[in-house]
Amino acid sequence: MAIFKGILTGMGTIVFLGPVFFTLLKNAIQKGITAGLLTALGILVSDIVIAAICYYVAADFINEYIHLPVVKFLAASILLSFGFIFYTRPITRLKESSSTQKKGYFKSFGQGFIVNFANPTVFVIWMGFVTLAQTMYSSTSDVYLYMLGILIGIFATDAAKAFGAAYLGPYLKSHLLIYLFRIIGIIVACFGIYLIYLGIVQCTEL
């Protein structure tokens, strides 16, 4: 029962429209379903690492680490870099050699992992999930099953997004893709700018 509740909780994250969502969308549209699924896999692996950190490391330490201004500035620099790349890189599709495809797919996995791991909000969300699991269940096995269910639910929703975006991709004209990816780049960069703002505000309050 715990795993099914976890799956429903994980699927509820579909409403979150952060930089991870737009990275997944961009890769699936530009490079196809395989790249989209590998981006989702990168997000999943990143979530597993984050969940393990939040579960096994003291919550007070994680909370203090996440809210440090330097963490926000570091995450912002990563998001700004991805936003710049998405905005300026030419629109190309992976129709070349298999080595080029593998390189592009590896980048898709890496982008999913890095953008997700660099987002302090993801750590906060997983701290909430871990706390909820420990509150709901006294058995360690049930806690594990609940968290496993969350991971399954998140990957299922990300895979569905990848399939949907990849399906729509071929119907979008090149000039529309250029505008779409520029918009995605701007949105991702805006998340970075917002983190910089939060970091500056926090520094002024110290």
N, C-alpha and C positions, 0 to 999 in steps of 0.2 A: 504493500500500500504506500509506503514511504517513497518508493521510486516513482510511482505514478503522480503523487503530489509534487515531487520535484520536477517532473517533466512539464506539468502544467505551469509551475512557477517559472521554469526556464523559457517556455513558450511565451510567457507574459512579457519577456524582454523585447518582443517584436516592436513594442511601442517606442523604444529608445532609438532616436535618430541622431546618433553621435558620429564622430569621424570614422569609426569602424564601419558603420553602415554605408557611408559614402565611398569608402575605399573598396568595400566588397562590390558595390554597385558598379563602380568604374572598371574594375578588373573583369567582372563578368560580362559587361557590355563590350569592352574592347577586345578581350582575349578569348572569350567563350566560356562554356560551362566548366571545363576542366580547371581553368584558372580561377573561376569563381569558387568552385568547391575547394581548391587548394587554399584560397584566401580564408574560407570558412574553417578549414582544417588548422590553419595558422592561428586563427582566433581561438579555436578549441584548445589547442596545445597551450596557448598563452593563458587561457582561463584555468586550465588544470594547474599550471604553475602558480598562478595568483591564488587559487583556492587553497592549494597546499600551504602557501606562505601565510595566508590569513588563518588557517586552521592550526598550524603547528607553531607559529610564532606568536608571542604574546600580543594580545589585542592592543594594549596600551602603547607598545612600541610601534606597531603598524600605524596606529592612529596619529602618533607624533610624527612619524616619518612622512606619511601621506600629506600632512598639512604644512610641511616645511615650504617656505617660498622657493627655495632652490629646486625642489622637485617640480613645482609648477613651471618654473622657468625652463627647466630641462625638457619637460613634456611639451611646452609651448614651442621650443626650438625644433623639436621633431615634427610636430604638426605643421608648423610653418614651412619646413623643408618639403614635406609631402604635398602641401598645398601649392607651393611654387612649382614642383615637378608636374603635378596634375594640370596646372594652368598652362605651362609653357611647352611641355613635351608634345611633339607632333603625334597625330592620330595614326597609328599603324596597327595592323592586325597580324597575328602570328600565323602567317601562311608560308613561312620560309622553311629552312632546314630543321630537322628534329633537334639539333643542338641549340638552335635559337629558341625553339619552343620550350625546351627544358629549362633554359636560362630564364625565359619569361615566366614560366610556371614557378620556379624557385623564388623569383622576386615576388610573385603573388603571395606565396606562403609567408615569406619574410615580412611583407607589408602588413598582412593580417596579424601576424604575431606582434610586430613592433608597435603598430598603431594602437592595438588593444592594450598591450603591456604598458605603454607610455601614458595611458590615460588614468590619472589619479581617481577619476570617478568610478572606474571599473573596480579598483581596490575597495573603495567605499561600499559599492554594491555587494561585493563578495563578502565583506565584513558583515554586512546585514544578513546575507544568506547563511553564513556560518552561525551567527548569533541566533537566527530563526530556527535553524536545524537543531542546535543544542537546546533551545527552549522547548521545541516541540517533542523531541525524542530523548529519552534517557539512555537508550541503547546505542553504543558506538556504531554497531552495524546499521542501524536505522539512519543514523546521521550520515554515514557513508552512502547509503542507498539514496537518500534524499538529495545529496549533493551530486551524485552520479546522474540522477534524474534531471537535475537542473542543467548539467552539461549536455545531456542528450537533447533536452528541449531547446537549448540555445543553438546547438549545431543543426537541429532539424529546421528551425526558423531561418538560420543563415543559409542553409542549403536551398530552402524554398526561395529565398530572395535571389540567390545565384541563378537558379533555374529560370525564374521570371525575368531577370535582367538579361540573361543570355538569350532568351527567346525573343525579347524585344529588340536586342542589339542589331540584328541583320536588317531590320525594317527602318532603322534610323540612317538618314543620309549623312555623309561625311561632315557637311557644314553644321548639321544639328549636333553631331557628336562633339565637334570642336566647342560649340557653345555650352553643351552639357558638361563636358569635362572641365571647362573653365569655371563654370558655376560650382561644380564639385570642389575644385581647387580653392575657390574663394571661401566656400563654406568650411572646409577643413582648416584653412588658415584663420578663419574667424574664431574657431574653437581655440586655436593657439593664442590669438590676441586676447581672448577672454581670460585664459589662464594667466597671461602676463599681467592683465589688469588685477586679477585676484591676488597674484603674488606681490604686486606693488602696494595694493591696499593693505595686505598683511604686514609688509615691511614698515609702512607708515604707522601702523598700530603698535609695533614693538617698542 
